[in-house]
């Protein structure tokens, strides 16, 4: 089994100790790189650097990422990359709302990067939640932003405000799916058995949505606990690798639109 390196997303379903206990590298080949293409005819994934990874069953579970657009580039993967040109001449504050025991304390998911930011003059504020813009007045030109925190309120004067509270599908992931002619409607379209429009390619998580004829856009995987969703996906795939198990039977056509009733808390 191969695991292609892909943009990370955080549902807080797994912390460092969980990953250590799983010991994925003991039984999975990890391919480091970015997926840049799919050849469905010969069944291989093209990874950055020119490597081709063959597959029998292909699964996408890349989630969504923060999106930034510039005039010269498509979408940057890293906020640190955007901040780097500004560091020498601007006073920068980074309020974050992360700080739980299962996750690092900033959106970079890396204490080393956070320390590098602080050494570069960036002021990092932890456990902050956006409360107001312009003290609740006209928001057309943002000059002040206020945050609540565990200690005391934070009010910052700003000439540039970047809000990374929303995520989207990674551009390269979208491009490779689109070029492979997989059905895409804002997100990768799957059925109740995780199938895309290719029977050998499955997907799940916030990357996906159900077809419009299901009339269930509000019940996409992004609304549910990703760990619970991927457990169902694993149960469907297990018979392909354990021949003692009976393969799952696809639901009848009249029941195809019935989605799974997930019950676990999202976080």
Backbone torsions as a table, in degrees:
resi	resn	phi	psi	omega
1	UNK	NA	139.5	179.4
2	UNK	-113.3	144.5	174.5
3	UNK	-123.3	110.5	-178.9
4	UNK	-81.8	136.7	176.9
5	UNK	-61.9	135.2	-176.2
6	UNK	-148.0	165.5	-179.9
7	UNK	-57.0	133.4	-176.7
8	UNK	-83.0	150.5	170.6
9	UNK	-135.3	158.5	-171.0
10	UNK	-125.4	108.2	172.3
11	UNK	-101.7	0.0	-176.9
12	UNK	63.2	20.5	177.1
13	UNK	-77.1	-24.8	179.2
14	UNK	-131.7	134.8	173.3
15	UNK	-110.5	-177.4	-174.4
16	UNK	-58.6	-39.6	-178.7
17	UNK	-66.3	-35.2	176.7
18	UNK	-62.5	-46.4	-179.7
19	UNK	-62.5	-37.5	179.3
20	UNK	-63.3	-42.1	-178.6
21	UNK	-70.1	-30.8	179.0
22	UNK	-70.0	-32.3	179.4
23	UNK	49.6	54.2	-174.3
24	UNK	-58.9	-36.2	-176.1
25	UNK	-68.7	-10.9	178.8
26	UNK	-74.5	-23.8	-175.1
27	UNK	-140.4	11.5	176.2
28	UNK	-131.5	134.5	173.1
29	UNK	-81.3	119.6	-178.6
30	UNK	-95.0	120.9	178.2
31	UNK	-102.6	113.1	-178.2
32	UNK	-85.0	123.6	-179.3
33	UNK	156.6	175.3	-179.1
34	UNK	-107.5	133.9	177.8
35	UNK	-70.3	122.1	-178.3
36	UNK	-119.1	-6.0	179.5
37	UNK	-171.0	160.6	177.4
38	UNK	-135.3	128.2	173.4
39	UNK	-107.4	98.5	-175.9
40	UNK	-70.9	-25.8	-176.9
41	UNK	-67.5	-44.3	-179.1
42	UNK	-103.2	0.2	175.1
43	UNK	58.9	65.5	169.1
44	UNK	-145.3	155.7	178.0
45	UNK	-104.6	132.7	176.9
46	UNK	-92.7	122.8	-178.9
47	UNK	-106.1	149.7	178.7
48	UNK	-52.3	139.2	-174.6
49	UNK	100.4	-5.7	175.5
50	UNK	91.9	-0.1	-178.7
51	UNK	-74.6	140.2	176.9
52	UNK	-110.9	124.5	-178.1
53	UNK	-110.2	112.6	-180.0
54	UNK	-73.4	155.8	179.3
55	UNK	-146.1	153.5	166.9
56	UNK	-100.3	-45.9	175.0
57	UNK	-126.2	129.1	-177.1
58	UNK	-114.5	130.7	-177.1
59	UNK	-125.8	129.3	175.0
60	UNK	-108.0	125.5	177.2
61	UNK	-146.0	52.4	-170.8
62	UNK	-87.1	-10.0	-179.3
63	UNK	69.0	-155.8	178.7
64	UNK	-128.2	160.8	-177.1
65	UNK	-131.4	161.3	173.0
66	UNK	-64.1	138.8	-174.8
67	UNK	-114.4	133.7	174.4
68	UNK	-131.8	135.2	-179.5
69	UNK	-113.8	139.6	174.8
70	UNK	-129.7	169.6	-179.4
71	UNK	-71.2	-27.8	-171.3
72	UNK	-103.5	-15.2	-174.1
73	UNK	-130.6	168.3	179.3
74	UNK	-73.4	-86.9	179.6
75	UNK	-138.1	126.5	179.0
76	UNK	-79.3	143.1	179.0
77	UNK	-84.8	-22.9	-169.7
78	UNK	-127.3	125.3	173.6
79	UNK	-61.1	-35.5	178.8
80	UNK	-57.2	-38.4	178.7
81	UNK	-62.9	-33.2	179.1
82	UNK	-75.3	-34.3	-177.6
83	UNK	-76.0	-27.5	-172.2
84	UNK	-52.4	-45.8	-179.8
85	UNK	-66.7	-20.7	-175.9
86	UNK	-88.2	-19.6	-171.0
87	UNK	-55.9	-41.5	-175.1
88	UNK	-66.9	-25.8	-169.2
89	UNK	-122.8	-2.1	-176.3
90	UNK	-123.1	150.5	171.7
91	UNK	-91.9	116.8	-170.8
92	UNK	-117.6	133.1	174.1
93	UNK	-115.4	136.9	179.2
94	UNK	-123.3	93.4	173.3
95	UNK	-81.3	133.6	178.3
96	UNK	-124.5	156.0	179.1
97	UNK	-111.7	17.1	179.6
98	UNK	-106.6	151.5	178.8
99	UNK	170.1	19.3	-179.1
100	UNK	-77.2	166.1	-178.1
101	UNK	-67.5	-20.2	-177.7
102	UNK	-95.1	-2.0	-178.3
103	UNK	-141.3	152.2	175.0
104	UNK	-61.6	170.2	-168.3
105	UNK	-92.2	10.5	175.3
106	UNK	-144.5	169.1	-176.4
107	UNK	-69.6	-8.3	178.2
108	UNK	-80.7	-11.0	179.8
109	UNK	55.6	31.8	-176.6
110	UNK	-156.7	112.7	-178.1
111	UNK	-64.7	-30.5	179.9
112	UNK	-65.1	-42.8	178.2
113	UNK	-65.5	-42.0	179.5
114	UNK	-60.4	-41.8	179.1
115	UNK	-64.9	-38.8	177.7
116	UNK	-63.3	-37.7	176.9
117	UNK	-62.2	-47.5	-179.5
118	UNK	-62.2	-39.0	178.1
119	UNK	-67.1	-22.8	179.0
120	UNK	-88.5	0.7	177.3
121	UNK	100.6	5.4	177.4
122	UNK	-81.2	132.1	179.1
123	UNK	-91.4	111.8	-178.3
124	UNK	-97.5	125.6	179.9
125	UNK	-115.9	127.5	-173.4
126	UNK	-97.2	153.8	174.0
127	UNK	53.6	48.1	179.8
128	UNK	-109.5	141.1	178.8
129	UNK	-127.4	128.7	-177.7
130	UNK	-61.7	124.9	-176.5
131	UNK	-111.4	-43.9	-176.2
132	UNK	-149.1	155.7	169.3
133	UNK	-119.1	137.4	179.8
134	UNK	52.8	37.6	178.5
135	UNK	54.5	31.4	178.4
136	UNK	84.5	4.4	-179.0
137	UNK	-93.3	-162.0	-176.7
138	UNK	-54.0	119.5	-175.7
139	UNK	-89.8	6.3	-172.8
140	UNK	-60.1	-43.5	176.2
141	UNK	-119.7	107.2	-173.2
142	UNK	-79.3	119.3	178.7
143	UNK	-119.2	-22.1	177.6
144	UNK	-136.5	142.3	172.1
145	UNK	-130.5	141.8	-178.2
146	UNK	-121.9	140.7	-178.9
147	UNK	-128.4	145.3	167.8
148	UNK	-91.6	155.7	-179.9
149	UNK	-151.9	176.0	179.6
150	UNK	-68.6	-23.4	-175.4
151	UNK	-104.3	-74.6	179.4
152	UNK	-142.5	156.1	-179.1
153	UNK	-59.5	150.7	-179.3
154	UNK	-121.5	124.7	178.9
155	UNK	-124.2	122.4	-174.3
156	UNK	-122.2	135.5	170.6
157	UNK	-84.3	135.9	-176.0
158	UNK	-140.5	144.8	171.5
159	UNK	-103.0	-18.8	175.3
160	UNK	-141.4	126.8	-178.5
161	UNK	-121.3	121.2	178.9
162	UNK	-113.7	119.6	-178.5
163	UNK	-111.0	114.4	-178.5
164	UNK	-106.0	49.5	-176.7
165	UNK	-90.9	-10.4	-178.8
166	UNK	-119.1	151.5	-177.3
167	UNK	-125.2	161.6	176.5
168	UNK	-145.4	177.6	179.5
169	UNK	-72.6	131.6	178.5
170	UNK	-52.0	136.8	-174.0
171	UNK	-60.7	-45.0	-178.0
172	UNK	-66.5	-36.1	176.5
173	UNK	-64.5	-43.9	177.2
174	UNK	-60.5	-45.8	-176.2
175	UNK	-62.5	-43.0	-179.1
176	UNK	-68.5	-37.8	176.3
177	UNK	-64.5	-43.4	-177.8
178	UNK	-66.2	-42.6	179.5
179	UNK	-66.7	-25.1	177.6
180	UNK	-85.8	3.2	177.5
181	UNK	62.9	31.9	170.8
182	UNK	-79.8	139.7	-175.9
183	UNK	-63.5	125.4	-175.9
184	UNK	-132.7	129.3	-179.2
185	UNK	-138.5	69.6	-173.5
186	UNK	83.4	-35.9	171.1
187	UNK	-144.9	167.2	-177.5
188	UNK	-68.4	125.9	-173.9
189	UNK	-85.0	129.5	177.9
190	UNK	-131.9	165.7	173.9
191	UNK	-101.7	-169.7	-175.7
192	UNK	-71.2	-13.2	176.8
193	UNK	-103.7	19.2	175.7
194	UNK	73.1	5.6	179.8
195	UNK	-73.0	138.6	166.2
196	UNK	-85.5	-164.9	177.1
197	UNK	-72.6	-6.5	173.4
198	UNK	-107.5	125.9	-173.9
199	UNK	-65.9	-18.9	179.6
200	UNK	-97.3	1.3	-178.7
201	UNK	-119.8	122.3	176.8
202	UNK	-116.8	162.9	179.1
203	UNK	-154.6	160.4	178.8
204	UNK	-161.1	175.4	178.3
205	UNK	84.4	-169.3	-175.6
206	UNK	-63.0	-13.1	175.6
207	UNK	-65.9	-20.5	-164.8
208	UNK	-113.8	168.7	170.7
209	UNK	-151.3	164.7	177.1
210	UNK	-89.6	160.0	179.0
211	UNK	-60.1	154.1	-177.6
212	UNK	-60.9	-31.6	-177.0
213	UNK	-71.0	-9.3	173.3
214	UNK	-74.8	-21.0	-177.4
215	UNK	53.6	46.3	-176.4
216	UNK	-140.6	39.5	-179.7
217	UNK	-58.0	-32.1	-177.9
218	UNK	-74.5	-7.7	-178.9
219	UNK	-113.2	32.2	177.2
220	UNK	-70.4	166.7	-177.8
221	UNK	-59.6	-24.6	-179.0
222	UNK	-64.2	-17.2	179.7
223	UNK	-85.7	-6.5	-170.6
224	UNK	-122.1	172.0	178.6
225	UNK	-68.7	116.2	-175.6
226	UNK	-62.7	-31.1	179.0
227	UNK	-66.4	-39.5	178.7
228	UNK	-68.7	-39.4	179.8
229	UNK	-63.3	-45.1	-176.5
230	UNK	-71.7	-24.7	174.3
231	UNK	-66.4	-37.4	176.1
232	UNK	-67.5	-40.7	177.1
233	UNK	-60.7	-42.3	179.4
234	UNK	-63.4	-39.1	179.6
235	UNK	-63.9	-34.5	178.8
236	UNK	-71.4	-35.2	-177.0
237	UNK	-82.5	-24.2	-172.8
238	UNK	-54.8	-41.3	179.9
239	UNK	-59.9	-21.9	177.9
240	UNK	-71.1	-22.7	-176.8
241	UNK	-110.7	-14.7	177.4
242	UNK	-122.1	101.1	-172.8
243	UNK	-70.6	-7.7	177.1
244	UNK	-80.3	-8.7	-177.9
245	UNK	-102.8	147.4	176.6
246	UNK	-80.0	132.6	178.0
247	UNK	-64.1	149.9	179.1
248	UNK	-66.1	143.2	179.7
249	UNK	-96.2	129.4	177.8
250	UNK	-62.4	141.6	-178.5
251	UNK	-66.3	151.4	175.5
252	UNK	-56.9	156.5	-176.0
253	UNK	-56.6	-36.1	-176.5
254	UNK	-76.4	-11.7	178.4
255	UNK	-111.0	4.0	-174.3
256	UNK	-61.4	-29.2	-176.4
257	UNK	-83.8	1.1	-179.7
258	UNK	-85.0	112.5	-177.3
259	UNK	-88.9	160.8	-178.4
260	UNK	-67.6	141.0	177.4
261	UNK	-91.3	92.1	179.2
262	UNK	-78.5	146.0	-171.9
263	UNK	-125.8	-17.7	-176.4
264	UNK	-73.5	154.5	179.4
265	UNK	-64.9	143.9	-177.6
266	UNK	-63.8	-40.0	177.7
267	UNK	-127.3	NA	NA
